[in-house]
Amino acid sequence: MSTQTDPATQQTTSPSKSRHWVLAVCAVVAVAVAVAVVAATVNVGSISIVSGWLPVALFWVTVAVCVIAVVLRRDVLREFAIGIPIGIVFIVLLFVGLHVTQAIPVGAPRSLYVWLSVACLMAGLVVAGWHRAHWPRRLAGVAAVVLAIVSAGSAVNQTFSYYPTFDRLFGKSANHFIDNQQLNAIRAQVAKTGQLPDHGATLAVAIPGQDLKFTPRPAYVWVPPAWFARNRPQLPVIELLHGTPGDPSNWTQSSFADATSLAFAEQHHGMAPILVMPDINGSWGGDSECVNSTMYGDVETYLTKTVPAFMQKNFNAGTAQGSIAIAGLSEGGLCATTLTLNNPKEYVAFGNYSGNGSPTYQDDNQAQTIQALFGGSEASYNAHNPPYILKQQRFTGISGWFEAGAQDAESLQAAHTLQPLAANAGIDTCIATPPGSHNFAFWTQAFKDSLPWLSWKLKLTPQPTSVPAQCTPGQK
């Protein structure tokens, strides 16, 4: 007697579905093996994520997964007819939200918008076909959305070099980041042995903006090996100002200011200026332009009075006139210039790396900036506008370093405008315009170029034998 099988009880898994699962498992295993091999043979944390093979590989993997996710659509006409309109709605909502929150930095690449649009369209297709899709198709769609978002972030990162390597992306803020307990332990060890450490140290410190209506984020402080010496030298200070969007950690996490200063200290018996990296905006996307305003509070007072006093009290910084210099990148570059011009007794020198020519709030025009930051007062705006100040006043005893990338048109024009005005106003100036764009890779080099000059102006180390800039004495 033959036995018949009820069709209703037969296994429903088709050969094609089984192949989908086999291919998916094989792909996961292959990726896992590849990652394990790479991790075993190289230092993953040091792999560049702004240049080299990885961004290229990410691009093509994302394209391939997006194509696969589209090809696997079961009912193409139906899913496209529903999914594309949904994706367009996602695009509109996303871009409106980004515009309102001003989350996209000025100068962001067009590829950012392309990848975000792709992510939204893929999300629309995933939503439209989710109910009828098998898990391999669902996973392919979700993977396409995720990879498109990652590619958008990668596009921004390649443009600005926020996170040069994996270790910086995953939280490494500085080469030798310690807390107060570890700081005291190093000091105790030096007091016992007399042997300076072979590295500096970076700390996160709270510098409160008391009674200034400004709530700053933690500042970063870097001290050189000589700071730990038994005789506690009173070292000069360089204030380093970040840009927008950004925070104080950008100086060590993205521009390696601690590594640059340590290399400089190693050439001068452990001696280098202390670095303090204070907050200038209070938030990632803030844009105070370092002025006192009703919108942000008394930021200028905080930077020119509170921060120097804190460094003198807590880090034994030099107190003599001429013991403080200030430098900044992008927004911070303009801030460094303006703060020095308005506080020439506080700062002996400034470094302007890719700064604008005049205060500019976000993407606003001059009239909108005056209204937003200066309460509608044109006189207050002029008092913080370097071209106006330099035409109206003369200065003695201060110096300025301007550096802008040859491919950074707006900053390059600003540098070429401000440098001759500063020289005519009596300021000793240097200007450098090497190849470079508006990114952290350029600012890393700009600080490295100017540090020996700044240290000399602070009377800590001898005049450098050469500087990679054209220097002009101020007209007397």
C-alpha positions in Angstrom: 0.0 0.0 0.0 1.4 3.4 -1.0 1.3 6.3 1.4 0.2 9.7 0.1 1.3 12.9 1.7 -1.3 15.6 2.4 -0.2 18.7 0.4 -1.4 20.8 3.3 1.3 19.2 5.6 4.2 19.4 3.1 7.2 21.6 4.0 6.7 25.0 2.4 10.3 26.0 2.1 11.2 26.3 -1.6 14.6 25.6 -3.1 14.9 29.3 -4.1 14.2 30.4 -0.5 16.7 27.9 0.8 19.3 29.3 -1.6 18.6 32.8 -0.2 19.3 31.7 3.3 22.5 29.8 2.3 23.8 32.9 0.4 23.0 35.2 3.3 24.8 32.9 5.8 27.8 32.5 3.5 27.9 36.3 3.1 27.9 36.8 6.9 30.6 34.2 7.4 32.7 35.7 4.7 32.5 39.2 6.2 33.2 37.9 9.7 36.3 36.0 8.4 37.5 39.1 6.5 37.1 41.3 9.6 38.9 38.7 11.7 41.8 38.5 9.3 42.1 42.3 9.1 41.9 42.7 12.9 44.6 40.0 13.4 47.0 41.6 10.9 46.6 45.3 11.4 45.8 47.8 14.1 42.1 48.4 13.3 42.0 51.6 15.3 44.7 53.3 13.2 43.0 52.6 9.8 42.1 55.8 8.1 38.4 56.4 7.5 38.8 59.6 5.5 41.2 58.3 2.8 42.6 55.1 1.4 40.8 51.9 0.6 38.1 51.9 3.2 35.9 54.9 2.0 36.1 53.4 -1.6 35.1 50.0 -0.4 32.2 51.4 1.6 31.0 53.3 -1.5 30.9 50.2 -3.7 29.5 47.9 -1.0 26.7 50.4 -0.4 25.9 50.7 -4.2 25.9 46.9 -4.5 23.6 46.3 -1.6 21.2 49.0 -2.8 21.1 47.4 -6.2 20.5 44.0 -4.7 17.7 45.4 -2.5 16.0 46.8 -5.5 16.4 43.7 -7.7 14.9 41.5 -5.0 11.7 43.5 -5.1 8.8 41.0 -5.6 6.2 43.2 -7.1 8.3 46.0 -8.6 5.5 48.2 -10.0 3.4 48.0 -6.9 6.2 48.5 -4.5 7.7 51.4 -6.5 4.3 53.0 -6.9 3.8 53.0 -3.1 7.4 53.1 -1.9 8.8 56.1 -3.9 6.1 58.5 -2.7 6.7 57.4 0.8 10.5 57.9 0.3 9.9 61.4 -1.0 7.9 62.2 2.1 10.8 60.9 4.2 13.2 63.1 2.2 11.1 66.3 2.7 10.6 65.6 6.5 14.3 64.8 7.0 15.6 67.9 5.1 13.1 70.2 6.8 14.2 68.9 10.2 17.9 69.2 9.3 17.3 72.8 8.1 15.4 73.8 11.2 17.9 72.3 13.6 20.9 73.5 11.5 22.4 70.1 11.9 24.3 70.1 8.6 27.6 72.0 8.7 28.3 74.8 6.2 30.3 73.4 3.3 28.9 69.9 3.6 29.4 67.9 0.4 26.5 67.3 -2.1 27.1 63.6 -1.7 25.7 63.9 1.8 22.3 64.9 0.4 22.5 62.2 -2.3 23.1 59.4 0.2 20.4 60.7 2.6 18.0 60.8 -0.3 18.9 57.2 -1.3 18.4 56.1 2.3 14.9 57.7 2.4 13.9 56.1 -0.9 15.2 52.7 0.1 13.3 53.1 3.4 10.1 53.8 1.4 10.6 50.7 -0.6 11.2 48.6 2.5 8.0 49.9 4.0 6.0 49.3 0.9 7.2 45.7 0.5 7.7 44.6 4.1 4.4 42.7 4.5 4.9 40.5 1.4 8.7 40.1 1.6 10.7 37.2 3.0 13.4 37.9 5.6 16.4 37.9 3.1 14.6 40.7 1.2 13.8 42.6 4.4 17.4 42.3 5.6 18.7 43.5 2.2 16.4 46.5 2.3 17.3 47.4 5.9 21.1 46.9 5.1 20.7 49.3 2.2 19.2 52.0 4.3 21.8 51.6 7.0 24.7 51.6 4.6 23.3 54.7 2.8 23.2 56.6 6.1 26.7 55.4 7.0 27.9 56.6 3.5 26.3 60.0 4.2 28.2 60.3 7.4 31.4 59.1 5.7 31.0 61.8 3.0 30.9 64.5 5.7 33.8 62.9 7.5 35.9 62.8 4.4 35.2 66.5 3.8 36.0 67.8 7.3 38.1 64.9 8.7 36.2 65.0 12.0 37.3 61.5 12.8 40.5 60.5 11.0 40.7 56.9 12.3 38.5 54.3 13.9 39.9 54.9 17.4 39.0 58.6 17.1 35.5 57.6 15.9 34.9 55.3 18.9 35.9 57.8 21.5 39.7 58.2 21.8 39.9 61.9 22.6 43.7 62.3 23.1 46.9 60.3 23.1 47.3 60.5 26.9 43.9 61.3 28.4 44.0 61.2 32.3 42.0 62.4 35.3 43.1 64.4 38.3 44.0 61.3 40.3 46.4 60.1 37.5 47.7 63.7 37.2 48.6 63.8 40.8 50.2 60.4 40.6 52.5 61.5 37.9 53.4 64.6 39.9 54.2 62.5 42.9 56.4 60.2 40.8 58.3 63.1 39.4 58.8 64.6 42.9 60.2 61.3 44.0 62.5 60.5 41.1 63.1 63.9 39.5 62.5 62.2 36.1 60.0 64.0 33.8 57.5 61.9 32.0 58.1 61.2 28.3 54.7 62.5 27.4 52.2 65.3 28.2 48.7 64.8 29.5 45.2 65.9 28.5 42.4 66.4 31.0 38.8 67.4 30.8 38.1 70.2 33.3 35.0 72.2 34.2 35.6 76.0 33.9 32.3 77.4 35.1 30.8 80.5 33.5 29.5 81.8 36.8 27.2 84.9 36.5 27.8 85.1 32.8 24.5 83.5 31.6 26.7 81.0 29.7 26.8 77.3 30.4 30.0 75.9 28.8 30.8 72.3 28.2 33.9 70.9 29.8 37.2 72.3 28.6 40.3 70.4 27.7 43.7 71.2 29.1 47.0 69.8 27.8 50.2 70.2 29.9 53.7 69.4 28.6 56.3 67.2 30.4 58.0 70.2 31.9 54.8 71.2 33.8 55.4 68.2 36.1 58.9 69.4 37.2 59.7 69.8 40.9 60.2 73.6 40.5 56.7 74.0 38.9 57.6 76.5 36.1 55.0 79.1 35.3 54.4 78.3 31.7 52.5 80.5 29.2 49.2 79.4 27.8 47.7 79.1 24.3 43.9 79.2 24.2 42.6 77.1 21.3 39.1 77.8 20.1 37.1 75.3 18.1 34.5 76.0 15.4 30.9 75.2 14.7 29.6 72.6 14.7 32.1 71.3 17.2 33.4 71.1 20.8 36.7 71.5 22.7 37.7 67.8 22.0 38.1 68.6 18.3 41.5 70.0 19.0 43.0 66.7 20.3 40.6 64.2 18.8 40.6 65.6 15.2 43.5 68.0 15.0 46.0 66.2 17.2 47.1 69.4 19.0 48.5 67.3 21.9 50.7 65.2 19.6 51.9 68.4 17.8 52.8 70.1 21.1 54.5 67.0 22.5 56.7 66.7 19.4 57.6 70.4 19.9 58.3 69.9 23.6 60.6 67.0 22.8 62.7 69.4 20.9 62.9 71.8 23.8 63.7 69.7 26.9 60.0 69.0 27.6 59.1 72.7 27.4 56.0 73.9 25.5 53.1 76.2 26.2 50.1 74.8 28.1 47.1 74.4 25.9 43.6 75.2 27.1 40.7 74.4 24.8 37.5 76.0 26.2 34.0 75.8 24.9 32.9 78.8 22.9 29.3 77.9 21.9 27.7 75.9 24.7 26.3 73.3 22.2 27.4 71.3 19.2 25.7 73.5 16.6 25.9 76.8 18.5 27.5 79.9 16.9 28.3 82.6 19.5 31.1 84.2 17.4 32.7 84.7 20.8 30.7 87.8 21.7 28.6 88.8 24.6 25.0 88.4 23.5 21.6 87.8 24.9 21.4 84.6 22.9 24.5 82.9 24.3 25.5 84.9 27.3 28.8 86.6 28.1 31.1 84.4 26.0 33.7 87.1 25.3 34.1 87.7 29.1 34.3 84.0 29.7 37.1 83.5 27.2 39.1 86.6 28.0 38.7 86.8 31.8 37.4 83.5 33.3 39.5 81.1 31.4 42.9 82.8 31.9 42.1 83.3 35.6 41.2 79.6 35.9 44.5 78.5 34.3 46.6 80.8 36.5 44.9 79.5 39.7 44.6 75.8 38.8 47.6 75.1 36.5 50.1 77.6 37.7 50.1 79.4 34.3 52.1 82.5 33.8 50.7 85.7 35.1 53.0 88.3 33.5 51.7 90.4 30.6 52.4 88.6 27.4 51.9 85.1 28.8 48.8 84.2 26.8 48.2 83.7 23.1 45.1 82.6 21.4 44.4 80.6 18.2 41.3 79.1 16.6 40.0 77.2 13.6 37.1 78.4 11.4 34.7 80.3 13.6 37.4 80.1 16.3 39.9 81.7 14.0 37.9 84.8 13.6 37.2 84.7 17.3 41.0 84.6 18.1 41.5 87.7 15.9 38.6 89.7 17.3 39.3 88.8 21.0 42.9 89.9 20.6 42.0 93.2 18.9 39.5 94.0 21.7 41.8 92.7 24.5 45.4 93.6 23.4 46.6 93.6 27.0 45.5 90.0 27.5 46.9 88.4 24.4 50.3 88.9 22.9 49.6 86.9 19.7 46.8 85.2 17.8 46.5 82.5 15.2 43.7 82.6 12.7 43.3 79.3 10.8 40.6 79.5 8.1 38.6 82.2 9.8 35.9 84.4 8.2 36.6 88.0 7.6 33.7 89.3 9.7 31.2 87.8 12.3 28.6 85.7 10.6 25.9 83.9 12.5 25.2 80.5 10.9 24.3 81.2 7.2 22.8 84.6 8.0 23.7 87.8 6.1 25.2 90.8 7.8 21.8 92.4 8.8 20.5 89.1 10.2 23.8 88.6 12.1 23.6 92.1 13.6 20.0 91.4 14.8 20.7 87.9 16.1 24.0 88.5 18.0 24.2 92.2 18.5 20.7 93.2 19.4 20.3 95.2 16.2 23.2 97.4 17.1 25.5 98.2 14.1 27.9 99.9 16.5 28.3 96.8 18.5 28.8 94.7 15.4 31.5 97.1 14.2 33.3 96.8 17.5 33.6 93.1 16.8 34.3 93.3 13.1 38.1 93.0 12.4 38.2 95.0 9.1 36.4 97.9 10.8 38.6 97.7 14.0 41.8 97.5 12.0 40.9 100.6 10.0 40.0 102.6 13.1 42.8 101.7 15.6 46.5 101.1 15.8 48.2 98.4 17.9 51.6 97.8 19.4 53.2 94.7 20.9 50.9 92.1 19.3 51.3 89.7 16.4 49.0 87.7 14.2 49.4 84.5 12.1 46.9 83.9 9.3 46.7 80.6 7.5 44.1 79.5 5.0 44.0 76.6 2.5 44.6 77.4 -1.2 41.4 75.5 -2.0 39.3 77.2 0.7 38.2 80.3 -1.3 36.2 82.1 1.4 38.8 81.7 4.1 41.6 82.5 1.7 40.0 85.8 0.7 39.5 86.6 4.4 43.2 86.0 5.2 44.3 88.1 2.3 42.0 90.9 3.4 42.9 90.9 7.1 46.6 90.4 7.0 47.5 93.7 5.2 45.0 95.6 7.3 46.6 94.1 10.5 50.1 95.0 9.2 49.0 98.6 8.4 47.5 98.8 12.0 50.9 98.0 13.5 50.6 94.3 14.0 53.5 92.0 13.2 51.9 89.4 10.8 52.6 86.2 9.1 50.5 84.7 6.3 50.6 81.1 4.9 48.4 79.8 2.1 49.5 76.2 1.5 47.3 73.6 -0.4 44.4 72.6 1.7 40.6 72.8 2.3 38.3 73.7 5.2 39.0 70.6 7.3 40.7 69.2 10.3 43.6 67.8 8.3 44.5 71.4 7.3 44.0 72.8 10.8 46.3 70.1 12.1 49.1 71.4 9.8 48.2 75.0 10.5 48.8 74.6 14.2 52.0 72.7 13.6 53.2 75.5 11.3 52.5 78.3 13.8 53.3 76.7 17.2 57.1 77.5 17.1 56.2 81.1 16.2 53.6 81.3 18.9 55.9 79.9 21.5 58.5 82.4 20.5 56.0 85.3 20.8 55.2 84.0 24.3 59.0 84.2 25.1 59.2 80.5 26.0 61.4 79.2 23.3 63.9 80.9 20.9 62.9 82.4 17.6 62.4 79.7 15.0 65.1 79.7 12.3 62.4 79.5 9.7 58.6 79.6 9.4 56.5 78.3 6.6 54.9 81.7 6.1 55.5 85.2 4.7 56.0 87.5 7.7 55.7 91.3 7.7 56.5 93.7 10.5 53.7 96.0 11.5 53.9 99.6 10.2 54.9 101.9 13.0 
